[in-house]
Amino acid sequence: MAYRVIQWSTGNVGRYSLRAILNHPELELAGVWVHSEKKAGRDAGELCGTGPVGVIATNDADSLLESDADCVVYTATADVRLLEAVEDVCRILRAGKNVVSSSIVPLVHPAHMGPDIQQKLEDACREGNASLWFNGIDPGFANDLLPLVLSGLAERWTQIRIQEIVNYATYDQPEVVLGTMGFGKPMDELPLLLQPGMLTIAWGGTIRLLAEGLGLELDEISQRYECLPAERDLETPMGLIAEGTRAALRFEVMGVVGGEPRLVVEHVTRMHDDLAPDWPRSDGGYHIIIEGVPRLVCKLDMEDEHGDHAVGGVLLTATRLVNAIPAVVAAPPRPLTPLDLPLITGKGLLAT
C-alpha cells in the first residue's frame, strides 16, 4: 500500500520533490498546496514538467489537511518567516500528517532554535501522533550523515571540514541569491545571511548534530566570512550582477571543542568561475575533509539532467526528503534527526 503524500509549495525545491513523489513506487500524490493564484487549478504534473496526473493544485489548505494523507513535503521558503513556517508545520502535524521539510534549516537539530520552539514541535507531534524531519542536502546529508559515516573510518581525527563549492549563477532563486545572500548588492550592504549571528543560526543546527553524533561537548559555535566584488558586469538568469557589487562569498561556521575549531561547515559561493581564484575550487559540489589518520577527502559532485551543478543540489534536497518518507512515517511521533532513522537507500528507484 502506497503512502499518500501532499506536496506543500512548488517553488525551487518543491517542483523537484513533486516530481520525485510522482516517480516513487511507494508513494501516491494526495494533493498539492500552492500559494500563487496562477498555479491554483493547474494539474500537478504541469507544475513539475511531467504529463497530466489528475491531481489539481489548490490554495485551500484546510481541505488538504482534512484529507487522509500520511505525509506532507513542506518546501515553502522560510528564510524571512521562520516563526510563521514553524506555525505552518505545527498546524500540519496537529492535523495528523507527518512532515518532511527543507525549509527551516536550523531545525536539522530540533533543539537549535531553543527550548520554546522545540517544545512547540514536540507538542504538535504528540497531539497529531505524527513525526517531523528537517533535512536536505545542505543543511542535510552532505554535512551531517555523510561526514558522520566517513568519520567511522578514522583511527583518530583532529578536524572535520565540509565544504560546499558551487557557482550560484544558474540557481534561479532571486529571493535567496539576491535577497538573503545579497549578491548583486553594494559591498557595504549587509544582507540577511550576513547579519550578526545569522550564519550560526542557519548552520548551527548542523554543527550540533555532528557534535551529538560524535559525542562531543561544544565550547561554542562561531562564524566568519569574507566577500569579493564582481570585476565586471555578470549576466545571470536572475539579472545583472554589476561590476563592484557582491559576487563571491566565503564563510565558515565552526564548532569549537577544547578551544579549537573541530567541526567546520564552509561555503564558497561564486557568481562566476573566474572569481576568487585563491579560494577553494571544485567542479561544483561538496568536499568532506577529515584531518587525521588516515587523512580522508571525499568529493560529492552533482548535476541535474542538464549538467547544472547548482540545480543538481536543489534536486538532491528534494530527493533526500522524498526518499525518507516511508522511514519518517514509520518513526515515533516526535521531531527526528538522521540519527533516528534507518539507512535511506534508492530501493525501488532503479530506472528500467
Residue pairs with C-beta under 8 A, 6 or more apart in sequence:
2 25
2 26
2 27
2 28
3 26
3 27
3 28
3 70
3 71
3 325
3 326
3 329
4 27
4 28
4 29
4 30
4 67
4 68
4 69
4 70
4 71
5 21
5 27
5 28
5 29
5 30
5 69
5 70
5 71
5 72
5 73
5 322
5 325
6 29
6 30
6 31
6 32
6 33
6 64
6 67
6 69
6 71
6 72
6 73
6 97
7 14
7 17
7 18
7 21
7 29
7 31
7 32
7 33
7 44
7 72
7 73
7 75
8 14
8 33
8 72
8 73
8 74
8 75
8 76
8 88
8 92
9 33
9 34
9 35
9 74
9 75
9 76
9 77
10 18
10 32
10 34
10 39
10 47
10 48
10 57
11 75
11 76
11 77
11 173
12 77
12 171
12 172
12 173
12 176
12 314
13 75
13 102
13 136
13 314
13 317
13 318
14 73
14 75
14 76
14 318
15 47
15 48
15 49
16 48
16 314
16 315
16 317
16 318
16 319
17 73
17 75
17 318
17 319
17 321
17 322
18 29
18 32
18 44
18 47
18 48
18 73
19 48
19 49
19 50
19 318
20 318
20 319
20 322
20 323
21 27
21 29
21 73
21 322
22 29
22 44
22 45
22 48
22 50
22 53
23 349
24 322
24 323
24 325
24 348
24 349
25 348
25 349
26 325
26 326
26 348
27 322
27 325
29 44
29 53
29 55
30 55
30 64
30 67
30 68
30 69
30 70
31 55
31 58
31 63
31 64
31 67
31 69
32 44
32 47
32 55
32 56
32 57
32 58
33 57
33 58
33 59
33 61
33 64
34 40
34 47
34 57
34 58
34 59
35 59
35 76
36 59
37 59
39 47
39 57
40 57
40 58
40 59
41 56
41 57
41 58
42 56
42 57
43 52
43 53
43 54
43 55
43 56
43 57
44 53
44 55
44 56
44 57
45 51
45 52
45 53
45 55
46 52
47 57
58 64
65 91
65 92
65 95
65 97
66 95
69 97
70 97
70 98
70 325
70 329
71 97
71 98
71 99
71 100
71 325
71 328
71 329
72 92
72 97
72 98
72 99
72 100
73 100
73 101
73 321
73 322
73 325
74 85
74 88
74 89
74 92
74 99
74 100
74 101
74 103
75 101
75 102
75 103
75 318
75 321
76 85
76 88
76 103
77 103
77 175
77 176
78 84
78 85
78 103
78 104
79 175
79 176
79 179
79 180
79 192
80 179
80 180
80 192
82 104
82 106
82 113
85 103
85 104
86 104
86 113
86 117
86 120
86 121
89 99
89 101
89 104
89 121
89 124
89 132
90 120
90 121
90 123
90 124
91 124
92 99
92 130
93 99
93 121
93 124
93 125
93 127
93 128
93 130
93 132
94 124
94 127
94 128
95 128
96 128
96 129
96 130
97 128
97 130
98 130
98 131
98 132
98 325
98 328
98 329
99 130
99 131
99 132
99 133
100 133
100 134
100 135
100 321
100 322
100 324
100 325
100 328
101 132
101 133
101 134
101 321
102 134
102 135
102 136
102 140
102 317
102 318
102 320
102 321
103 134
104 113
104 134
105 134
105 136
105 139
105 202
105 203
105 205
106 112
106 113
106 139
106 201
106 202
106 204
106 205
107 113
107 117
107 121
107 134
107 205
107 335
108 134
108 135
108 139
108 140
108 144
108 205
108 206
108 209
108 337
109 204
109 205
109 206
109 208
109 209
109 212
109 337
110 118
110 121
110 122
110 132
110 134
110 335
110 336
110 337
111 118
111 208
112 201
112 204
112 205
112 208
113 201
113 205
118 335
121 132
121 335
122 334
122 335
124 130
124 132
125 131
125 132
125 333
125 334
125 335
126 333
126 334
128 333
129 333
130 333
131 328
131 329
131 331
131 332
131 333
131 334
131 335
131 336
132 328
132 334
132 335
132 336
133 321
133 324
133 328
133 331
133 335
133 336
133 337
133 341
134 335
135 141
135 144
135 320
135 321
135 324
135 338
136 316
136 317
136 320
136 321
137 302
137 313
137 316
137 317
137 320
138 164
138 286
138 313
138 317
139 202
139 203
139 205
139 206
140 317
140 320
141 316
141 320
141 338
142 162
142 164
142 286
142 288
142 300
142 316
143 162
143 164
143 203
143 206
143 210
143 265
143 286
143 288
144 206
144 209
144 210
144 213
144 337
144 338
145 338
146 286
146 288
146 298
146 300
147 160
147 162
147 210
147 288
147 290
148 210
148 213
148 214
148 338
150 288
150 290
150 296
150 298
151 157
151 160
151 214
151 290
153 290
153 294
153 296
154 290
154 292
154 293
154 294
154 296
155 292
155 293
155 294
156 292
156 293
157 290
157 291
157 292
157 293
158 262
158 291
158 292
159 260
159 261
159 262
159 263
159 264
159 289
159 290
159 291
159 292
160 210
160 262
160 263
160 264
160 288
160 289
160 290
160 291
161 264
161 266
161 287
161 288
161 289
161 290
161 291
162 264
162 265
162 266
162 286
162 287
162 288
162 289
163 266
163 267
163 268
163 280
163 282
163 286
163 287
163 288
163 289
164 266
164 267
164 268
164 269
164 285
164 286
164 313
165 267
165 268
165 280
165 281
165 282
165 284
165 285
165 286
165 287
166 268
166 269
166 270
166 282
166 284
166 285
166 309
166 310
166 313
167 269
167 270
167 271
167 272
167 273
167 284
167 309
167 310
168 177
168 181
168 183
168 269
168 270
168 271
168 310
169 234
169 236
169 237
169 241
169 270
169 271
169 272
169 310
170 236
170 237
170 308
170 309
170 310
170 311
171 177
171 310
171 311
171 314
172 237
172 238
173 238
174 238
174 239
177 183
177 238
178 184
178 185
178 238
178 239
179 191
179 192
180 191
180 192
180 193
181 191
181 193
181 249
181 269
182 189
182 190
182 191
182 192
182 193
182 194
182 246
182 249
183 241
183 245
183 246
183 247
183 249
183 271
184 238
184 239
184 240
184 241
184 242
184 245
184 246
184 247
184 271
185 191
185 245
185 246
186 244
186 245
186 246
187 227
187 229
187 244
187 245
187 246
189 246
191 246
192 198
193 199
193 202
194 225
194 227
197 223
199 223
199 225
199 251
199 253
200 221
200 222
200 223
200 253
202 253
203 253
203 265
204 221
204 253
206 253
206 265
207 218
207 221
207 253
207 254
207 255
207 263
207 265
208 218
208 221
208 255
209 337
209 338
209 339
210 216
210 255
210 263
211 217
211 218
211 255
211 257
211 263
212 337
212 339
213 339
214 263
216 255
216 257
216 262
216 263
217 257
218 255
218 256
218 257
219 256
219 257
219 258
219 259
220 256
221 253
221 254
221 255
221 256
222 253
222 254
222 256
222 261
223 251
223 252
223 253
223 254
224 251
224 252
224 254
225 249
225 250
225 251
225 252
226 249
226 250
226 251
227 246
227 248
227 249
227 250
228 246
228 247
228 248
228 275
228 276
229 243
229 244
229 245
229 246
229 247
229 248
230 241
230 242
230 243
230 244
230 245
230 246
230 247
230 271
230 272
230 275
231 243
231 247
231 274
231 275
232 243
233 240
233 241
233 242
233 243
234 240
234 241
234 247
234 271
234 272
235 241
236 271
241 247
241 271
247 270
247 271
247 272
247 275
248 269
248 270
248 271
248 275
248 276
248 279
249 267
249 268
249 269
250 266
250 267
250 268
250 269
250 276
250 279
251 266
251 267
252 261
252 264
252 265
252 266
253 264
253 265
254 261
254 263
254 264
254 265
255 261
255 262
255 263
255 264
256 262
257 263
266 280
268 276
268 279
268 280
268 281
268 282
270 276
270 279
280 287
282 299
282 301
283 301
283 309
284 301
284 302
284 303
284 309
284 310
284 312
285 299
285 300
285 301
285 302
285 309
285 312
285 313
286 299
286 300
286 301
287 297
287 298
287 299
287 300
288 296
288 297
288 298
288 300
289 295
289 296
289 297
290 296
290 297
301 309
302 309
302 312
302 313
302 315
302 316
303 309
303 312
304 311
304 312
304 314
304 315
320 344
323 344
323 345
323 346
323 349
324 341
324 344
327 341
327 342
327 344
328 336
328 341
331 340
331 341
332 340
